[in-house]
Amino acid sequence: MEDNSHNSEKKDLQIKKTEERVTESGMSKNEKYFWGAIIVLLLGYVSISLIALYKTDSELKNREPIVDEKWLELPSEKIRENLSLNQELIKENLNLQIEKINNKIDDEVDMLFEKVVNENIDEFLDFHYSVVGGYVELGTMAFSDYDKYINEKLLGSNFFDEIEKSSKNIRAFYENRMKNHQDFVEFISTDQVDLELNSQALASVREDISTNFMQQKIKLGVVGTAIGAKILTVVSAKITAKTAVKSGAKAATKLASSAGGAIVGANAGLLCGPGSIICSPFGAIVGGVMFWFGTDVAINAVDETLHREELKKEILNSINETKTELKNNYVSSFEHETEKFSEQILQSYKNVEIKEKMKIIDNIK
């Protein structure tokens, strides 16, 4: 009994010592689990909070601010500024168009006279130095329009129509070059201009330019017709003067030859005897006619040998002078209208009233 009681007291003492050790350590096992769980949860919460805070701050920094915007439409000087800054470029483009138009004029006028120079002059001279041609020219001088005859022989019966055709070709080319110049000016002047905002104003400018250009085309058409009529008159006058002098000299030579032939014929009559056919009235007439036309052939042959190349050179010089005059007339007319039209284009764009948008910020959210 005493042993059992002793053992029980021993166990109680051990339990008491254990409890004292637990108390000395300050925390039981369950308490440790409890606080361990709390600490883990706390660390997780803090970590997540830090991540959320960093992400939110980053998004706030990168986010575009919400802006309450308003736009104002204000008058703009942009077109006038562009034109002022690019005057040299516009002038260079204009000179380029003028140069191309002048080259076109040269080509058209050269083509216009190509057949005249290469074919018509020689054909005219062949006829001029023939017996038939001499009488046709003489009859035309006396009873018809010699200027018209010269124009038809040298220039061709449809030369006026050919001038009109050349004029139309030049005007069409001029129109193309002016459209190119207008596009260039518009491209320069509308740089950094709000085309959508100013579409109506720019359309109005183009319409005004088109109206002015149509008026100039009509004016240039009249100029082409006037030039053609003038050239025909000038050519015929120059050539008529030269060929008339030649025909007059030929007639004088023929008259002198005929007078000489009459003296020879009279002297030949002294040798006629009775029954001679050549001295009969019929024979005298035949002899006179033969002598007349024989004189024509001889005079024409001599005249052609001595003067054909000289006359050809004179006619060719007259044609070349006419070509030069025609070119100069075209160049003067078209260059004047080109510069005038360019100035109208520039003034149209300088005078147009355009707008630009300005952004106004009321509030940032």
C-alpha positions in Angstrom: 0.0 0.0 0.0 2.8 2.3 1.0 4.5 1.6 -2.4 1.4 2.5 -4.4 0.9 5.7 -2.5 4.5 6.6 -3.0 4.2 6.0 -6.8 1.1 8.1 -7.0 2.8 11.0 -5.3 5.7 10.6 -7.6 3.5 10.9 -10.7 1.8 14.0 -9.4 5.1 15.5 -8.7 6.2 14.9 -12.3 3.0 16.3 -13.7 3.4 19.4 -11.5 7.0 19.8 -12.7 5.9 19.5 -16.3 3.2 22.2 -15.9 5.8 24.4 -14.2 8.1 24.0 -17.3 5.2 24.8 -19.6 4.4 27.8 -17.6 8.1 28.9 -17.6 8.2 28.6 -21.4 5.2 31.0 -21.7 3.2 29.1 -24.5 1.5 25.9 -24.9 1.6 23.8 -28.0 -1.9 24.8 -29.1 -1.0 28.4 -28.5 1.9 28.0 -30.8 -0.2 26.6 -33.6 -2.7 29.4 -33.1 -0.2 32.1 -33.4 1.7 30.4 -36.1 -1.5 30.5 -38.2 -2.0 34.1 -37.5 1.5 35.0 -38.5 1.2 33.1 -41.8 -2.0 34.8 -42.6 -0.6 38.2 -41.7 2.5 37.7 -43.9 0.2 36.7 -46.8 -2.0 39.7 -46.4 0.9 42.1 -46.2 2.5 40.6 -49.3 -0.8 40.8 -51.3 -1.3 44.4 -50.1 2.1 45.4 -51.2 1.6 43.8 -54.7 -1.8 45.5 -55.1 -0.4 48.8 -54.0 2.5 48.6 -56.5 0.3 47.6 -59.4 -2.3 50.3 -58.7 0.4 53.0 -58.5 2.0 51.8 -61.7 -1.4 51.9 -63.5 -2.1 55.3 -62.2 1.2 56.6 -63.6 0.7 55.0 -67.0 -3.0 55.8 -67.4 -4.0 58.7 -69.7 -5.8 61.4 -67.9 -9.4 61.9 -68.6 -9.6 65.2 -70.3 -12.6 67.3 -71.0 -11.6 68.8 -74.4 -13.1 71.6 -76.5 -12.0 72.8 -80.0 -12.1 76.4 -81.3 -12.0 77.2 -85.0 -9.8 80.3 -85.6 -8.7 82.2 -88.7 -5.5 80.9 -90.2 -2.7 82.5 -92.1 -1.1 79.2 -93.0 -1.7 79.5 -96.8 -0.2 83.0 -97.0 2.8 81.8 -94.9 3.3 78.8 -97.2 3.2 81.0 -100.3 5.6 83.5 -98.9 8.1 80.9 -97.8 8.1 79.1 -101.2 8.1 82.0 -103.7 11.3 80.8 -105.4 9.9 77.2 -105.8 6.7 78.5 -107.4 8.7 80.8 -109.8 10.9 77.9 -110.8 7.9 75.8 -111.6 6.3 78.6 -113.6 9.5 79.0 -115.7 9.6 75.3 -116.3 6.1 75.4 -117.7 6.9 78.4 -119.9 10.0 76.5 -121.2 7.9 73.4 -122.1 5.2 75.5 -123.8 7.9 77.3 -125.9 9.4 74.0 -126.9 5.9 72.8 -128.0 5.5 76.0 -130.0 8.8 75.4 -131.8 7.8 71.8 -132.6 4.4 72.8 -133.9 5.6 75.6 -136.1 8.4 73.5 -137.6 6.0 70.8 -138.4 3.6 73.3 -139.9 6.3 74.5 -142.4 8.0 71.1 -143.0 6.1 70.3 -146.2 6.5 73.8 -147.4 10.2 73.7 -147.1 10.8 70.2 -148.2 8.3 69.9 -151.1 6.3 73.0 -152.0 9.1 75.4 -152.8 10.7 73.1 -155.4 7.2 72.3 -156.9 6.4 76.0 -157.1 9.8 76.8 -158.8 9.3 74.0 -161.4 6.0 75.5 -162.4 7.3 79.1 -162.2 10.1 78.3 -164.7 7.8 76.5 -167.1 6.3 78.1 -170.2 2.7 77.3 -168.9 3.5 78.5 -165.4 4.8 81.8 -166.7 1.5 82.5 -168.5 -0.6 81.3 -165.6 1.2 83.6 -163.2 0.9 86.5 -165.7 -2.8 85.9 -166.1 -3.3 85.6 -162.3 -1.5 88.9 -161.8 -3.7 90.6 -164.4 -7.1 89.1 -163.7 -7.1 87.3 -160.3 -5.7 87.3 -156.8 -2.0 86.7 -157.1 -1.5 86.6 -153.3 -4.0 83.8 -153.0 -2.3 82.0 -155.8 1.1 82.3 -154.1 -0.3 81.0 -150.8 -1.9 78.0 -152.4 1.2 77.2 -154.4 3.7 77.6 -151.7 1.8 77.0 -148.5 -1.0 74.8 -149.7 -4.7 75.5 -150.0 -5.5 74.3 -146.5 -2.6 76.1 -144.7 -5.0 78.3 -142.7 -6.6 75.1 -141.4 -3.2 73.7 -140.5 -2.4 76.8 -138.5 -5.7 76.4 -136.6 -4.8 72.8 -135.9 -1.4 73.8 -134.6 -2.9 76.5 -132.5 -5.3 74.0 -130.9 -2.4 71.6 -130.2 -0.5 74.4 -128.5 -3.6 75.5 -126.5 -4.2 71.9 -125.3 -0.6 71.6 -124.2 -0.8 75.0 -122.5 -3.9 73.9 -120.6 -2.1 70.8 -119.4 0.9 72.8 -118.2 -1.2 75.3 -116.4 -3.1 72.5 -114.6 0.3 71.2 -113.6 1.3 74.6 -112.2 -2.1 75.0 -110.4 -1.7 71.6 -108.7 1.9 72.6 -107.7 0.7 75.9 -106.2 -2.1 74.2 -104.3 0.2 71.5 -103.0 2.6 74.2 -101.7 -0.1 76.5 -100.3 -2.1 73.8 -98.4 0.8 72.2 -96.6 -0.3 71.6 -93.0 -3.8 73.0 -93.7 -6.8 71.1 -92.5 -8.3 70.1 -95.9 -11.5 68.7 -94.4 -12.2 71.8 -92.3 -11.6 74.1 -95.3 -12.9 71.9 -98.1 -15.7 74.3 -99.1 -13.3 77.3 -99.2 -10.7 75.5 -101.3 -13.4 74.2 -103.7 -14.5 77.8 -104.2 -11.0 78.8 -105.1 -10.7 76.0 -107.7 -13.9 77.1 -109.2 -12.8 80.7 -109.5 -9.5 79.6 -111.1 -11.3 77.4 -113.6 -13.6 80.3 -114.6 -10.6 82.6 -115.2 -8.8 79.9 -117.2 -11.8 79.4 -119.5 -11.8 83.1 -120.3 -8.1 83.0 -121.1 -8.6 79.9 -123.4 -11.2 81.9 -125.4 -8.7 84.8 -125.7 -5.9 82.6 -126.8 -8.1 81.0 -129.4 -8.8 84.4 -130.9 -5.0 85.1 -130.8 -4.3 81.9 -132.8 -6.8 82.8 -135.5 -5.5 86.4 -135.8 -1.9 85.1 -136.0 -2.8 82.7 -138.8 -4.5 85.4 -140.9 -1.6 87.8 -140.4 1.0 85.1 -141.4 -0.8 84.3 -144.6 -0.8 88.0 -145.6 2.8 88.5 -144.7 4.0 85.4 -146.6 2.1 86.2 -149.7 3.2 89.9 -149.7 6.9 88.9 -149.4 6.8 86.2 -152.0 4.6 88.2 -154.4 7.1 91.1 -154.3 9.9 88.8 -155.2 8.2 86.8 -158.0 6.5 89.9 -159.5 9.9 91.5 -160.0 11.2 88.3 -161.6 8.1 88.1 -163.9 8.5 91.7 -164.8 12.1 91.3 -165.7 11.2 88.2 -167.8 8.5 90.1 -169.6 10.9 92.9 -170.5 13.4 90.4 -171.7 10.8 88.8 -173.8 9.6 92.1 -175.3 13.2 93.0 -176.2 13.7 89.6 -177.8 10.4 89.9 -179.7 11.5 93.3 -181.1 14.7 91.8 -182.1 12.9 88.9 -183.7 10.7 91.3 -185.7 13.7 93.1 -187.2 15.2 89.7 -188.0 11.9 88.7 -189.6 11.7 91.9 -191.6 15.2 91.4 -192.9 14.5 87.8 -193.7 11.5 89.0 -195.8 13.9 90.6 -198.3 15.2 87.2 -199.1 11.8 85.7 -199.9 11.1 85.0 -203.4 7.9 84.3 -205.3 6.1 81.1 -204.2 8.1 80.9 -200.9 5.8 79.3 -198.3 7.7 80.6 -195.3 7.1 84.1 -196.6 3.3 83.6 -197.0 1.0 85.2 -194.4 0.2 81.7 -192.9 3.9 80.9 -192.7 4.7 84.3 -191.1 2.1 83.6 -188.4 3.4 80.2 -187.7 6.9 81.5 -187.7 6.0 84.3 -185.3 4.2 81.9 -182.9 7.1 79.5 -183.0 9.6 82.3 -182.4 7.4 83.6 -179.5 7.3 80.4 -177.6 10.8 79.5 -178.6 11.8 82.7 -177.0 9.8 81.7 -173.9 11.6 78.4 -173.6 15.0 80.1 -174.1 14.3 82.9 -171.6 13.0 80.5 -169.0 15.9 78.2 -169.4 18.4 81.0 -169.0 16.4 82.6 -166.2 16.2 79.3 -164.3 19.9 78.6 -164.7 20.9 82.1 -163.5 18.2 82.8 -160.9 16.5 79.6 -159.6 18.7 79.0 -156.6 18.7 82.7 -155.8 14.9 82.8 -155.9 14.7 79.6 -153.9 17.0 81.1 -151.3 14.9 84.3 -151.1 11.7 82.3 -150.7 13.3 80.1 -148.1 14.5 83.1 -146.2 11.0 84.6 -146.3 9.5 81.3 -145.0 12.1 81.2 -142.2 11.4 84.8 -141.3 7.7 83.9 -141.3 8.3 80.9 -139.0 10.3 83.0 -136.6 7.6 85.7 -136.6 4.9 83.1 -136.0 6.9 81.5 -133.1 7.6 84.9 -131.5 3.9 85.8 -131.8 2.9 82.6 -130.1 5.6 82.8 -127.5 4.7 86.4 -126.6 1.0 85.6 -126.4 1.2 82.4 -124.4 4.0 83.6 -122.1 2.0 86.7 -121.2 -1.1 84.7 -120.4 0.9 82.1 -118.5 2.4 84.7 -116.2 -0.9 86.4 -115.8 -2.7 83.1 -115.0 -0.1 82.1 -112.5 -0.6 85.5 -110.7 -4.3 84.9 -110.6 -3.8 81.5 -109.0 -1.5 82.9 -106.4 -4.0 85.8 -105.6 -6.8 83.3 -105.3 -5.0 81.3 -102.7 -3.8 84.4 -100.9 -7.3 85.8 -100.6 -9.0 82.6 -99.5 -10.1 82.7 -95.8 -9.3 79.4 -94.0 -9.6 78.2 -90.5 -7.6 76.0 -88.1 -8.6 74.1 -85.0 -7.2 74.9 -81.5 -7.7 72.5 -78.6 -8.9 73.9 -75.3 -8.6 71.8 -72.1 -11.3 72.5 -69.5 -10.5 69.9 -66.8 -8.3 66.9 -66.2 -9.8 64.0 -64.3 
